[in-house]
């Protein structure tokens, strides 16, 4: 009597493929590990962030830098795909792009929505125990929000300040 498997095939092979996929995407993200110091504060003072949260805030800060260039040079906000591949230049001005594709982050899912010059960027945690971030920009400087557990909304803690000292995920193309 032969044994047949249905669906995803060999369960051990399926588990191995999931492991490899997760491991490889972690490696892609890890190659951009940084010693940058990331800080954030709300109306109550300094927020203690976990390292994956710091990296997510670093990514949103890099998106902010690149979007500011899009707003100034292109007079529109750029999509996430444009920020990863490099925004189209109207002239010979070299613009910022993202050094790493946010899709490789094993801890967060990133989205960018655009409407004219306005943009919104979100870092949504993929697992419990991590906080979410939301940047909303109608002008040059975004409002930034943080939720200690789960996806952030405009009803959550507004960040009064944030900073990245050292490396950046934004680079000149």
N, C-alpha and C positions, 0 to 999 in steps of 0.2 A: 504494500500500500504506500503510495507516495504522499508526501505532505505538500500542500499548496498554501501559499500565503496570498492574501488579497490586500488591496489598498496600497500602503506605502512599502510593501515588501518586507524584507528582513528587519525586525524591530531593532536589532543591534546596529545594523548598518544605518538605519534612520537616525538613531541616537548619535552615532558617530558623525554623520553629516551635519546634524544640528550643532554638535560640539565644535566641529571644524569651522563651520560658518561663523559661530560666535567667537571662536578663538582668532580667526583671521581678521574679523572686523575689529576686535580688540587690539590686535597688532597694528592695524592701520591707524587706529587712534593713538596707540601708545607711542608710535614713532614721532608723534608731535607732543610728547610729554614735555612739560616745561617746569622750570623752577620759579616762574613768575609768582609774585605775591598778589593775591586777589582779595580785595576788601569790599564790604557792603555795609550800609547802615540804613536804618529806617528811623522813624521819629523817636524811637526808644533807645537808639544807640547802635553800636556795632552788632552785626549779625554773625554768628558763628556758622560757617559753611563747611560742609564736607568737601573733600577734594573733587569728586565728580560735579558737585554744585559749583565750585569755583571754576572748573573748566567750562561748564555750561554758561556761566556769567561771562567768562572770557570770550566765548564764541559770540554771544549776543553783543558784547562790546565791539568785537571785530566787525560784526554785521552793521552796527551803528556807524563805525568809521567809514566803511565802504558805502553805506547808504547816503551818508553826508556828501560824499563825492558825487554820487549819482544825482542827488538833488541839485547840487551846485552846477555840475558840468553838463548833465543830460536833461536837467529840469524835470525829471521824473524819478520815482523810486525804482530800484532794480529788483528783479525776482531772485529767488535763492539760486536758481540755475545760473543766472548771470553773475551773481556774486562768487560762485564756485569757479566758473569758467573764465571770468573776467568780463566786466561790463564793456559794452561797445563804446568806443570813444568817438566823439563828434570831431575832435581835432587830434593833434598829436600828444595831448595831455595824457600822462601815464596815471592810471587810476588804481585804486586799491581793489584787491580781490581777496578771497579767503585762502589761507595757506593750506587748509585741510578741508575736505568735504565733510560737513556735519553729519552726513548719512552714515559715516563710519563710527560715530560715537556709540559705544555699547550701552550707555546709560540714559541717553536722551534722544527724543525725536524733535527735529527742528522744522518749523514752518515759517514762511515769510509771505504775507499778503500785501499787495500793493494797490493803490488807487491814486493815480496821478503822482504827486510828490509825497503823499502820505504812505506810510508803511507800518506794518505790525509784525513783530517777530516773536516767536514763542519757543521756549525750551521746555518740552513736556517730558517728565520722567517716565522711563520705561519700567521702573520697579518701585515697589513700596519703600518708604524710608528716605526718599529724596524729595527735595523741594522743587517747585516749578518757577519759571520766570516768564514775564511777558513785557516786551517793550512796545509802546504805542507812540508813533511819531506823526504829528500833523505838520510839524515845522522841522527845524534843524535838530533840536534836542528832544529825545523821547522821554515820556514818562515811563518809569520802570516799576514793575510790581513783582512781589515775591510771595509765594505761599509755601510754608515749611513742609507741607506734605501734599503732594499731588499738583495738578496743573494750576497755574496762577490765572487770575482774572483781574479786571480793573477794580474789583471790590476787595482785593487782598492788600497786604502791606505795600505801601508805596515806598520805594527806595529813595532816600534823600541824597544818597551819594553812593558811588561805587568806583573802584579803580583797579587798574592792572599795572603793577610795577614790574617791568622786565619785558619778557617776550610778548608777542601779540600773534593772534591768528589772522591778522590782516597784513598783507604785504603789497607793495607796489608792483604792478605787473610790467 
